[in-house]
């Protein structure tokens, strides 16, 4: 898999993973599950980059079960972070289009992209190698959405440490 798109975004990822690990220590079970899933999915990208893992393996490992469970239980995604994404939450220019979005809308897009990637893989006999979709771009977009969500949750919480 071509990983060029991830080279510039991998540096700050370690800090986000540490933050998400701390943030997942909460009594709210659904919040904990969603944050852990976000952390684990970002970790999949990090380790996939380091080990040059194929798109098929990446897609297989990505999960959205906690998001589905949270939706089923009418979880308020504002509990992750209330308010809207502002320009000071955005560290990657490609995410500027999400300014004004709330956590719920961003989570919905993350969930949608994971489902879409898994469906494309199934439609192509269990592999995206011959898929006509631009899988590298789709994975890139997913990664940067997840990173934005983590940055959004983290911003201003650094002040409490």
Secondary structure, 3 states (H helix, E strand, C coil): CCCHHHHCCCCCHHHHHHHHHHHCCCCCHHHHHHHHHHHHHHHHHHHHHHHCCCHHHHHHHCCCHHHHHHHHCCCCHHHCCCCECCHHHCCCHHHHHHCCCEHHHHHHHHHHHHHHHHHHHHHCCCCCCCCCCCHHHHHHHHHHHHHHHHHHHHCCCHHHC
